[in-house]
Amino acid sequence: MTPEDIRLVLSAIAGIALSIALIVRGRLHPFVGLLCGAFTVGILAGIPLEETAKSVEKGAGAILGGTGLVVALGLGLGAMLQLSNGAAGLAHAALRVSGVKGAPWASLFTALLIGLPLFFETGLVLLLPIVASAAAALPKGMDDDESKLRLMLPALSGLSVVHALVPPHPGPLLAVNALGANLGLTLAYGLLIGIPTAIIAGPVLARFTARGVKLSPPLLAPETIDMATPSVGRALTAVLLPVVLIAAGQAVAIAPPAIAGGLEWLTWVSDPVVALLLANLFALPLLFGKRLGERRIQDSIWLEAMAPAGGILLAIGAGGALKQVLVTAGLSDMLVRLAGNGAISPLLLAWGVSVCIRLATGSATVATITTAGVMEGLVAASGVEPEWMVLAIGAGSLFFSHVNDPGFWLVKSYLGTDMPGTFRTWSIMETVVAVVGLLLVLAASSVL
């Protein structure tokens, strides 16, 4: 490495370290902490202040311009499923069918299904209290804390995997756009990698990590509207519609011209924004029936959706700003040179960078956004298929959730674990997802 490379690396470390200090010690919102870190990187790397400011604006604008609608529409769909009890109906149906022995597996696959169109936090708010209620209702002799955790941890595993690896979640979707990956292939590969990863990190791992962990009553409960729960079929349609539309559009893109000619409209509706907008419009009558026009219901849906939207958008916008400053400073070019020398696998390098940013910022989405931005040049230079790069970055973005991750505290509150118990269950589970996900990406990319 040249002296300039060393200066760049030290500048990046200093900027990210300042972000950590401001977020964790200073209790500032990640939006402010990440912006301060971005300007620090630019100043220490020798970028003129005016150019640094332009990079910050460019990075934040690019992220918010392409993701803001996806975030808002995803939160809207999540709010509808929550307030109507549609997600609760799906979860209860799955747990009834599975029985006691199959309950951890039902918990896992329900989380994978419900988590497809929802943010991790929304899926957690929806699903974990339901699973906790099912755990509390376990037969006598199986209602101890270990049995309850073995039912709840698989749900967390499923939610985490789809959040990091499967579009149209914002992190993977942004990485797809940044790296020029194929959306349909990334979705298919994400499920191919994600399902076995979730099984290992969920039902299998919980057998070991749940031992000896004590639970207290959960602190939080989801908000709902007093109304008849929609049928399982209606709720399932609302959950799967955006995924089906996206997959259908990608299928048309690879179909023979004679078939694809009459289905061009599917290509249009497969755009994530259009797919989620249609899902929102169809979910209203599916989930609320004739009550969809009530002012109270409409106000509740969008208040529930928009309350977290501001914080999420600001945080990922600041993550985009930090990414752009790192790119402007030359970090992307430096990583291309390192990988070009054969010193390290591009996929492993992308995973490692994502891990570092995850540990530093506490946000899986920010880690994905930032890493994808600085890896853009590496994809072209190395010849690695961008779909696998997206998944390697997504896996790394989950590594070891700890106290600077808002999800850590949310999980702690819903599980009812103490600090050591949260580290032993949740933090270790996230680390296993990251490592197993990487190993499966490396294995699958060498075969497919």
C-alpha angles and dihedrals in degrees: 000000000000124000088256090055091050091050090050093050092048090048091052091048092048093049094048091044090053090051090053093049093049094046099041104029101024093042090223121154112265088243092066095037094051093047090052089049091050093053091045091055091050095049096045092045090056098250112149111255093241092053090047090053091050091050090051091051092045094049096046092044094049093051097044094042092057100034110031094085093046091052094048095045092045090052090048092055090046091051091051092051091048100045095044093048088236094133090045090054091052092049095047091048092052093048092048092052095046099053124207098302094047095041096102090052092046088050091052098047093042088055091049090051099042091041095058097087099022137082115249092249092050093048090048093051090049102042112029098063088051092050090045089054090050089049091052089053095055114128119271110280091031098060097087122122094260093055091048092051091048086059097044102041095062088057090055090048093053093047092048095050097052090043093057104030111028127070139246084054107108097244098053091037092054091047090050090054095043095049098037094242125163108258096211094048091047090052091049094045090045092057091043091055097031101056097057090040091054091048093053095043093041124039095009099046094040089067088069106029096047094061114112096359113135124213133210124195111289115256100214138057131184124251119240139174121245100250142112112289111247118243121271090248093055094047091046091052091052092050097047101037098087092045092049092048093050093047092047092054092051091049090054090052091062097036122107113275092247090061099033094053094075095041101055090121089067089062089057096047091047091071104112093235093050093042092052093044091053090046090054092049094048093042093060097067093031094056104027103028114189091353093068091099096055111118092221093055094046092048092048093050097052096037088053091047100043100042092077095030096082095054093044094049094046092050096049090043090056089046088055089050092053090048093052093049090051089051092047090049090056103253092131092054091048092053090050090055093049093050091043090058089060091241093132140004111266091228092050091046092051090048092049094050090048090050092052093050091045091053090046102046103023092225123113091195094050090047091052094046095047096044095046090053095053093042096055094097092045093060092057094042098046100041092228113153105256093223091066091045089055091052094046089052091046092051092050091049091070099053115136108335109214142161097310091059115089087208089063092062093041092053091046090054095048097042094045093225126145122237097274090044092051091052091047095050112023102028094046091046092054090049092051090050089053095048098041090045091054093048092051091047091052092047097044095044090057091054107035 
